[in-house]
Amino acid sequence: MLNRALDHAWRLLGTAVSFIVFGFSALLLSVTVCPLLALTAPSQAVARARIQRTLHHACRGFVSFIKFIGVISYEVHGIERLGMPGNLPKGRLILANHPSLIDAVFLLAWTPNAVCIMKQAIRHNAFLSWAVSWSGHVSNDTPARLIQSCVATLNEGQSLIMFPEGTRSVPGQPCEFKRGAAWIALRSKAEILPVVIRCEPIMLTKGMRWYQLPPRAGHYTIVIGAPLSPASYRPPGSSPAQAVARLTGQLQQILDPQRIGHAISAPAWSLH
């Protein structure tokens, strides 16, 4: 009983420290490193690429830190599919389910050239707004403009991380995917990289406060599947709406965290 109490107290302290470290690190990068990288770059594209790499390394360091202090543990399968420096796939749509608050941080930590779709609230956050603006993350202002911005980002050769649910999953309820991700994939013709994320026991999910901790540290299992071509989900004679519905349904099936055991055991895991 005493050991459990001490473990809970340590993880509670570690979680609080983690939020503080994340916030002030983001603020520090926003007001020092990002402006310096932007001002010394020969072009906006170079500046954006440098800042994306910087945030990638910062996220990687943060994930390592929270694992080191015992807040979480994790395992990643198929990490090589996200790309490595010097061999970065261009313009891929990385689609994942969204069980917890730090899912985007995980994916940015292992994807060197990616941006995310950010909520308007984040763009007005004092700690995060400048960092996401400097690095070219996409804002989810209106559906029509969002799709247009995402397609443009992918056509420029950047990878885009997106959660088709649109928000974090509700524990105990099935995932419900919006059709925006499928529209973006079909319009951009960008390669899809499916990612399944599961955390056991659940933590930092929708409706949970940061201090509502599980009985033990959350363990994240993350599986990166084989790349997919969106064209294969639009057979001859089908309408765009039919293709979008078909792709959305397939994504909802494969990105179900309950199937993660199947995803790990399948060496060439894909939607087919």
TAFENWO-V769214 format. One record per run of one state. SS is the DSSP state (A for helix, B for strand, O for the rest). FROM is the first residue (numbers start at 1). TO is the last residue. If there is no record, write none. Layout:
[[SS FROM TO] [SS FROM TO]]
//
This chain:
[[O 1 1] [A 2 39] [O 40 43] [A 44 68] [O 69 71] [B 72 77] [O 78 78] [A 79 82] [O 83 83] [B 84 84] [O 85 86] [B 87 87] [O 88 91] [B 92 96] [O 97 102] [A 103 110] [O 111 113] [B 114 118] [O 119 119] [A 120 123] [O 124 128] [A 129 135] [O 136 137] [B 138 139] [O 140 142] [A 143 155] [O 156 158] [B 159 162] [O 163 179] [A 180 188] [O 189 190] [B 191 200] [O 201 217] [B 218 228] [O 229 229] [A 230 233] [O 234 239] [A 240 254] [O 255 256] [A 257 265] [O 266 272]]
//
